[in-house]
Amino acid sequence: MLSHEDVQAALSARLDGEGTGLDDAIVDAHLAQCEECRAYWDRLVALSKNLRFAEVGGGMAPPPDLSEAILAGVESEWRRFSRRRFLLLSLCRVALVVAAIVWGVWAVNLVAAGAAPDVAAVRFGVALALAFAAWKPTQIPGILLIVGTMFTFTLGFTVRDLLLDSARGTAGPLVIQLFSFLVLVATWATDRGADVRRAWRLLGADPA
């Protein structure tokens, strides 16, 4: 599968009149579906128009290495994007570690009270899963399914208890599970959201 870096390098080479190393039809198909690379191509074309007639030695000629001049103009933007993504992902991972600690303490408190060791084991398992997700965000979908199911059931029981006017001590578990669910979603969206959007656009593309 082509990466953005491969396609953007091919586009830069194409603008310089050099060989791209990729089939033009494949590059064009990716360009038609990928907003990110299309925006990159638009910036390349705009910059090349500004640099096309740069003065060299008193005459009008293109720069000797157009790709370096163009890449220098867009490099800072990509660095900002990478830093922003890294910062968001780091914050999400810290939040996952916090959630794992909360689940761990929750399990220990239950064991200390001498009640429901099976429930404590489940909570400790969720704590380990959240810590693992902080280390390997690619594993989040499976963990998200478990935590989401737990939250859904807890929400249903809480609504039932509220209707029966018998809700006692259900707010705490509900908040913990909701927080864990939202942090998992945020981490996965930061880590893999762009790939999912690209895949969705490809699925919805018209082959004609």
C-alpha positions in Angstrom: 0.0 0.0 0.0 1.4 3.4 -1.0 2.3 5.8 1.8 1.8 9.5 1.6 5.6 9.9 1.6 5.9 7.7 -1.5 3.3 9.6 -3.4 4.5 13.0 -2.4 8.1 12.1 -3.4 6.8 10.9 -6.8 4.8 14.2 -7.2 7.9 16.2 -6.4 10.0 14.2 -8.9 7.2 14.6 -11.5 7.3 18.4 -11.1 11.1 18.3 -11.6 10.7 16.3 -14.8 12.4 13.3 -13.2 11.4 9.6 -13.0 9.0 8.9 -10.2 9.6 5.2 -9.8 5.9 4.7 -9.6 3.2 4.1 -12.3 1.6 7.5 -13.1 -1.8 5.9 -13.1 -1.4 4.7 -9.6 -0.1 8.1 -8.4 -3.0 9.8 -10.1 -5.6 7.4 -8.6 -4.2 8.1 -5.1 -4.1 11.8 -5.8 -7.8 11.7 -6.8 -8.8 10.1 -3.5 -6.4 11.6 -1.0 -7.2 15.1 0.2 -3.9 15.3 2.0 -1.7 14.5 -1.1 -3.9 16.6 -3.3 -3.4 19.6 -1.0 0.4 18.8 -1.1 0.3 18.8 -5.0 -1.6 22.1 -5.1 1.1 23.7 -2.9 3.8 22.3 -5.1 2.2 23.7 -8.3 1.6 27.1 -6.7 5.2 27.3 -5.4 6.6 26.1 -8.7 4.8 28.9 -10.5 6.4 31.5 -8.2 9.8 29.9 -8.8 9.6 29.1 -12.4 11.2 32.3 -13.7 13.7 32.9 -10.9 16.6 35.0 -12.1 19.8 33.0 -12.5 23.0 34.8 -13.6 21.1 37.7 -15.1 18.8 35.5 -17.2 15.4 33.9 -16.6 15.7 30.2 -15.8 14.3 27.6 -13.4 16.3 26.9 -10.3 18.7 24.0 -10.6 16.9 22.0 -7.9 13.3 22.9 -7.8 12.2 20.1 -5.5 14.5 21.3 -2.7 13.1 24.8 -2.9 9.5 23.5 -2.9 10.0 21.0 -0.1 11.6 23.8 2.0 8.3 25.7 1.7 6.1 22.9 3.0 8.5 21.2 5.4 7.6 23.5 8.3 3.9 22.7 7.9 4.5 19.0 8.0 6.6 19.4 11.1 3.8 21.3 12.9 1.4 18.6 11.9 3.7 15.8 13.2 4.4 17.7 16.5 0.7 18.2 17.1 -0.2 14.6 16.4 2.7 13.4 18.7 1.5 15.7 21.5 -2.1 14.6 21.2 -1.1 10.9 21.1 1.1 11.4 24.1 -1.7 13.0 26.1 -4.1 10.2 25.2 -1.5 7.6 26.3 -1.1 9.3 29.6 -4.8 9.3 30.1 -4.9 5.6 29.3 -2.3 5.0 32.0 -4.4 7.0 34.5 -7.5 5.0 33.6 -5.5 1.8 34.1 -4.4 2.9 37.5 -8.0 3.8 38.5 -9.2 0.4 37.4 -6.3 -1.3 39.3 -7.1 0.7 42.5 -10.8 -0.1 42.0 -10.0 -3.8 41.9 -7.7 -3.7 44.9 -10.3 -1.9 47.0 -12.8 -4.7 46.2 -10.3 -7.4 47.2 -9.5 -5.5 50.4 -13.2 -5.4 51.3 -13.4 -9.1 50.8 -16.2 -8.9 48.3 -16.7 -10.4 44.8 -13.1 -11.6 43.9 -14.4 -12.5 40.4 -15.4 -8.9 39.8 -12.1 -7.7 41.1 -10.3 -10.0 38.6 -12.3 -8.5 35.7 -11.4 -5.0 36.8 -7.7 -5.9 37.1 -7.9 -7.4 33.6 -9.3 -4.2 32.3 -6.5 -2.3 34.0 -3.9 -4.5 32.3 -5.7 -4.1 28.9 -5.7 -0.3 29.2 -2.0 -0.2 30.1 -1.4 -2.4 27.1 -3.4 -0.1 24.9 -1.2 2.8 26.1 1.8 0.8 24.9 0.3 -0.5 21.7 -2.6 1.7 20.4 -3.1 -0.6 17.4 -4.7 -3.1 19.8 -7.4 -0.6 20.9 -10.3 -1.9 18.8 -10.5 -5.2 20.6 -10.2 -3.5 24.0 -12.7 -0.9 23.0 -15.3 -3.6 22.3 -15.0 -5.0 25.8 -15.0 -1.6 27.6 -17.8 -0.3 25.4 -19.9 -3.4 26.2 -19.3 -3.0 29.9 -20.3 0.7 29.8 -23.5 -0.1 27.8 -24.6 -2.7 30.3 -23.8 -0.5 33.3 -25.7 2.4 31.7 -28.7 0.2 31.1 -28.7 -1.0 34.7 -28.3 2.6 36.0 -31.2 3.8 33.9 -33.3 0.9 35.2 -32.4 1.7 38.8 -33.2 5.3 38.3 -36.6 4.4 37.0 -37.2 2.2 40.0 -35.8 4.8 42.3 -33.2 2.3 43.6 -29.9 3.7 42.2 -27.2 3.5 44.8 -23.5 3.8 44.0 -23.8 3.4 40.3 -22.5 6.8 39.3 -18.9 5.9 40.1 -18.6 2.8 37.9 -20.5 4.6 35.1 -18.1 7.5 35.1 -15.0 5.3 35.2 -16.2 3.2 32.3 -17.3 6.3 30.3 -13.9 7.9 30.8 -12.1 4.8 29.8 -14.2 4.4 26.7 -13.7 8.0 25.6 -10.0 7.9 26.1 -9.7 4.7 24.1 -11.7 6.3 21.2 -9.6 9.5 21.3 -6.3 7.5 21.3 -7.4 5.3 18.4 -8.7 8.3 16.4 -5.4 10.1 16.9 -3.3 7.1 16.0 -5.4 5.6 13.1 -8.1 8.1 12.3 -6.4 9.3 9.1 -6.0 5.7 7.8 -9.7 5.0 8.4 -10.8 8.2 6.6 -8.6 7.3 3.6 -10.1 3.7 3.5 -13.6 5.1 3.7 -13.0 7.5 0.8 -11.6 4.6 -1.2 -14.6 2.4 -0.5 -16.9 5.2 -1.6 -14.9 6.0 -4.7 -16.5 5.7 -8.1 -14.4 3.2 -10.2 -15.5 4.9 -13.3 
